[in-house]
Amino acid sequence: MTPTQRPIIRDLQRSGADIVLEVLALVALLALIGLLFYYYPRLPDSVPQHFNIQGEPDGWGGKGALVTMPIIGLILYVALTVLSRFPHVFNYPWTITEENARRQYLLSRRLVSAMKLSMVLMFAYISWSMIGTARGTQPGLNPFFTLASVPVLFGIIGVYLYTASRAR
């Protein structure tokens, strides 16, 4: 079935876990925006804009660069929230049928919510590290952040693929 031929299910209810993911993503987004508003006037004119693999700042620039983090976080949040309302247009690695559509749509929507939460949290942590480094309260990004962020994202995708393949 092509995305235009897939069943459209309008009454997909969110589970408790889905609601928790959505609330946490919203809280993380508000924290990301709040960080900027709270710390911006208290920051020096130069802030780190890039960190090397060890988490040390290796690029500095104007503090206006901090504004991009909440903007990108907000765009991601809104885009993924809107996208999650149309699970019938997602790409699936297997055929979506009338029998499996509801379960597949619920699982894919949970995947989008989990990815949204993890990405907004990552932006919030990077912003926090940029602010802390600029203020001199921390040396840079925690080097484990780089090592952990990619496996977290792939782990979310892996759990989805495993669960969704069993629900075919």
VEXKE-521647 format. One record per residue (C-alpha): z negated, y negated, x; residue in one letter; residue number from 1. Coordinates in Angstrom, 3 decimals. Example, Ala and Ser with C-alpha at 12.3 -4.5 7.8 and 13.67 -1.06 7.14 Angstrom:
REM residues 2
[[-7.800,4.500,12.300],"A",1] [[-7.140,1.060,13.670],"S",2] 
//
This chain:
REM residues 168
[[0.000,0.000,0.000],"M",1] [[0.794,-3.481,1.224],"T",2] [[-1.868,-6.189,0.826],"P",3] [[-0.046,-7.502,-2.242],"T",4] [[-0.173,-4.062,-3.868],"Q",5] [[-3.841,-3.364,-3.178],"R",6] [[-6.296,-3.494,-6.051],"P",7] [[-8.102,-6.790,-6.447],"I",8] [[-11.757,-6.302,-7.301],"I",9] [[-13.457,-9.487,-8.441],"R",10] [[-16.967,-8.154,-9.130],"D",11] [[-17.980,-7.060,-5.623],"L",12] [[-21.742,-7.480,-5.521],"Q",13] [[-23.537,-8.250,-2.277],"R",14] [[-26.265,-5.858,-1.208],"S",15] [[-29.597,-6.973,0.188],"G",16] [[-28.279,-6.474,3.728],"A",17] [[-25.221,-8.610,2.945],"D",18] [[-27.409,-11.401,1.599],"I",19] [[-29.643,-11.260,4.682],"V",20] [[-26.591,-11.523,6.971],"L",21] [[-25.282,-14.502,5.004],"E",22] [[-28.640,-16.311,4.950],"V",23] [[-29.178,-15.723,8.671],"L",24] [[-25.675,-17.021,9.439],"A",25] [[-26.359,-20.164,7.409],"L",26] [[-29.731,-20.693,9.124],"V",27] [[-28.072,-20.228,12.528],"A",28] [[-25.379,-22.751,11.610],"L",29] [[-27.982,-25.279,10.453],"L",30] [[-29.936,-24.721,13.678],"A",31] [[-26.763,-25.261,15.696],"L",32] [[-26.098,-28.547,13.907],"I",33] [[-29.773,-29.526,14.043],"G",34] [[-29.888,-28.987,17.806],"L",35] [[-27.130,-31.506,18.275],"L",36] [[-28.714,-34.144,16.036],"F",37] [[-32.171,-33.725,17.528],"Y",38] [[-31.302,-33.591,21.228],"Y",39] [[-28.155,-35.709,21.493],"Y",40] [[-29.943,-39.075,21.849],"P",41] [[-32.367,-37.528,24.355],"R",42] [[-29.697,-36.121,26.691],"L",43] [[-28.344,-37.556,29.924],"P",44] [[-24.726,-38.697,29.909],"D",45] [[-23.610,-35.590,31.828],"S",46] [[-24.065,-32.081,30.425],"V",47] [[-22.798,-28.681,31.567],"P",48] [[-19.517,-27.737,29.943],"Q",49] [[-18.867,-24.451,31.688],"H",50] [[-20.957,-21.672,33.180],"F",51] [[-19.896,-19.050,35.712],"N",52] [[-20.456,-15.301,35.279],"I",53] [[-23.972,-15.627,36.723],"Q",54] [[-24.803,-18.224,34.062],"G",55] [[-24.890,-21.146,36.483],"E",56] [[-23.264,-24.407,35.387],"P",57] [[-20.029,-24.987,37.290],"D",58] [[-18.460,-27.727,35.199],"G",59] [[-20.047,-30.937,33.957],"W",60] [[-18.817,-33.647,31.620],"G",61] [[-19.820,-36.137,28.987],"G",62] [[-22.426,-35.198,26.414],"K",63] [[-19.856,-35.711,23.666],"G",64] [[-18.606,-32.218,24.534],"A",65] [[-21.694,-30.838,22.776],"L",66] [[-20.212,-31.974,19.465],"V",67] [[-17.486,-29.327,19.745],"T",68] [[-19.943,-26.437,19.476],"M",69] [[-21.213,-27.241,15.953],"P",70] [[-17.711,-28.210,14.850],"I",71] [[-16.274,-24.883,15.973],"I",72] [[-19.287,-23.071,14.514],"G",73] [[-18.821,-24.830,11.171],"L",74] [[-15.082,-24.102,11.095],"I",75] [[-15.727,-20.428,11.871],"L",76] [[-18.471,-20.235,9.273],"Y",77] [[-16.371,-21.802,6.520],"V",78] [[-13.201,-19.882,7.415],"A",79] [[-14.973,-16.513,7.498],"L",80] [[-16.875,-17.301,4.298],"T",81] [[-13.632,-18.091,2.482],"V",82] [[-11.858,-15.094,4.035],"L",83] [[-14.611,-12.725,2.897],"S",84] [[-13.747,-13.558,-0.719],"R",85] [[-10.331,-11.892,-0.325],"F",86] [[-10.939,-8.452,1.214],"P",87] [[-7.733,-7.091,-0.333],"H",88] [[-5.689,-9.120,2.180],"V",89] [[-7.486,-7.772,5.276],"F",90] [[-5.746,-5.391,7.648],"N",91] [[-7.167,-1.885,7.352],"Y",92] [[-6.544,1.014,9.729],"P",93] [[-6.021,3.355,6.749],"W",94] [[-4.570,3.291,3.287],"T",95] [[-6.514,1.469,0.594],"I",96] [[-6.350,3.250,-2.745],"T",97] [[-7.845,2.666,-6.171],"E",98] [[-10.480,5.288,-5.305],"E",99] [[-11.650,3.845,-1.989],"N",100] [[-10.939,0.126,-2.478],"A",101] [[-14.399,-0.938,-3.653],"R",102] [[-16.230,0.790,-0.784],"R",103] [[-13.704,-0.366,1.837],"Q",104] [[-13.832,-3.957,0.607],"Y",105] [[-17.632,-3.984,0.659],"L",106] [[-17.696,-2.603,4.198],"L",107] [[-15.052,-5.013,5.473],"S",108] [[-16.842,-7.947,3.895],"R",109] [[-20.058,-6.854,5.631],"R",110] [[-18.121,-6.699,8.902],"L",111] [[-17.000,-10.308,8.413],"V",112] [[-20.587,-11.389,7.622],"S",113] [[-21.959,-9.646,10.715],"A",114] [[-19.252,-11.140,12.935],"M",115] [[-19.905,-14.582,11.448],"K",116] [[-23.629,-14.292,12.173],"L",117] [[-23.107,-13.074,15.731],"S",118] [[-20.572,-15.793,16.556],"M",119] [[-22.675,-18.618,15.130],"V",120] [[-25.716,-17.277,17.019],"L",121] [[-23.652,-17.212,20.212],"M",122] [[-22.576,-20.824,19.719],"F",123] [[-26.187,-21.805,19.007],"A",124] [[-27.422,-20.063,22.161],"Y",125] [[-24.700,-21.641,24.307],"I",126] [[-25.541,-25.070,22.874],"S",127] [[-29.242,-24.461,23.504],"W",128] [[-28.466,-23.507,27.098],"S",129] [[-26.223,-26.537,27.625],"M",130] [[-28.966,-28.801,26.291],"I",131] [[-31.712,-27.095,28.294],"G",132] [[-29.679,-27.231,31.481],"T",133] [[-28.837,-30.905,30.960],"A",134] [[-32.519,-31.678,30.353],"R",135] [[-33.580,-29.649,33.399],"G",136] [[-35.718,-27.209,31.415],"T",137] [[-33.592,-24.159,32.246],"Q",138] [[-31.205,-23.268,35.074],"P",139] [[-28.239,-22.284,32.877],"G",140] [[-27.106,-19.464,30.635],"L",141] [[-29.035,-16.242,30.891],"N",142] [[-26.681,-13.906,32.814],"P",143] [[-27.475,-11.139,30.322],"F",144] [[-25.867,-13.229,27.591],"F",145] [[-22.422,-12.613,29.043],"T",146] [[-23.166,-8.927,29.525],"L",147] [[-24.579,-8.509,26.007],"A",148] [[-22.274,-10.644,23.867],"S",149] [[-19.116,-8.557,24.257],"V",150] [[-20.846,-5.210,23.583],"P",151] [[-22.544,-6.724,20.526],"V",152] [[-19.198,-7.775,19.047],"L",153] [[-17.561,-4.443,19.869],"F",154] [[-20.642,-2.643,18.558],"G",155] [[-20.336,-4.394,15.202],"I",156] [[-16.667,-3.424,15.027],"I",157] [[-17.460,0.137,16.099],"G",158] [[-20.129,0.585,13.427],"V",159] [[-17.704,-0.756,10.838],"Y",160] [[-14.885,1.574,11.944],"L",161] [[-17.169,4.603,11.930],"Y",162] [[-18.670,3.795,8.532],"T",163] [[-15.370,2.809,6.943],"A",164] [[-13.560,5.894,8.263],"S",165] [[-16.204,8.098,6.667],"R",166] [[-15.778,6.203,3.378],"A",167] [[-12.053,6.869,3.128],"R",168] 
//
